[in-house]
Amino acid sequence: KLELANDGGYANPQFISYFKGQSLKFKDLENDLLKLSVPNNWTNEHNYFYILLSQADLANKAMSEADNDPIKATIALQFLGNIADNFLDVFEQYATQAGKNGLSGSSIFKLD
């Protein structure tokens, strides 16, 4: 959706609307994750996933406010790329933890 920035820049209403919607989706995921009960030996992975969701929410929120603060939005845009890369780390951590616990079906986490 970054192509929307080419049509009116950060002030494009579709650009603002898209990132506002993304922020709300990540906020919903954060809230759902908080409701989950996880075993003690999975709390690190769970917390890391929550942090990434929270960062994605904040970055998308900053993008949705680009018309008011384009510098913050530009920084958030760079941050979004880093967050996306870090989601792979979360999946690798889940795969490792699943393997340590001998969970069947852990092949869904393999990233080969």
N, C-alpha and C positions, 0 to 999 in steps of 0.2 A: 504493500500500500504506500510505499514511499514515493511512488510515482505521482501521487496526489500532491506532493510538495512542489512538483514542477508546474502545477496548474494553480497558481495563486500563492505558492509558498506556504509558509506555516499558517497563514491566515485562511487557507482553504477550509470551508466548513466541513467538507467530507473528510479531510485529513484529521481535523479536530475530533469529529464524531467517531471515526474509526478507532483512534487511540483511546478515547474515553471508553468505548465499548470494551476494548482489550483490557484496560485497567480494571473495569468492573468484573470481567471474567476471571482475572487473576485474583482479585479480592475474594470472589466467591470460592475459588479453589483454596485460598488461604484459610477461609472460614471452615470449609469442609475438612481440611487437613487437621485443624485444631480439634475437631470433634473425634478424630480417630484415636483409639487406644492402641499403642504399640508395645511390644515386649521391650524390656529394658535394654536388651542387646541390639535393638534397632533404633534407639533414640538418636544416635548421631546422624544416621542417614535421614531420619524423619526431620530432624531439626535443620539439616542442610537443605533439604528439599523445601521446607517452609521458608527459609531465608531467601532462596532463589525465587520462589513465588512472590514473596514480599518485594524483592528488588525489581522484579518484572512489573509488578503493580505500580510501584513508585515511578519507574522509568516511563511506563506508558502514560501515567497520570501527568508527568512532566511534558510528555509529547502532546497530550491533549490540551495543555495550557500554553502551547507554543506561540499562539498569537499574543499572549501577554508577556512571555519571557522566552524569546528565541534562543538566548544563550544557554539557558537551562535545558531547553529542548535539544539543542545541538549536542550538549554533553550527554544527555539521556540517550540520544540516538547511538552514540558510541558505546555507551554502557549496555544497551540492549544486545549488541553483538556479543559482548563478553558473557552476558547472562545465558544466551543461547548455547554458547560453547560449554558453559558449566553444567548444563542439564545432562550432557553426556557423562560427566563425572558422577552425577547422582545415579544414573543407571548402572554405571560400573560398580559403584559402591553397593547398590542393591544386589547386583549379580554376585559380587564377592560374598556378601553376607548370606545370601541364599545358599551359595555353595558351602560355606562354613557350617550352615545349619542342616545340610543334607536335604534341602527342600526339592521335591520333584517339580518339574516344570520350570526350573530356573533357567532353562535354555532360552526362554523368551527375553532374558536380559543380555544374552550374548551379543556382543557388538562387533563380531568378526566381519 
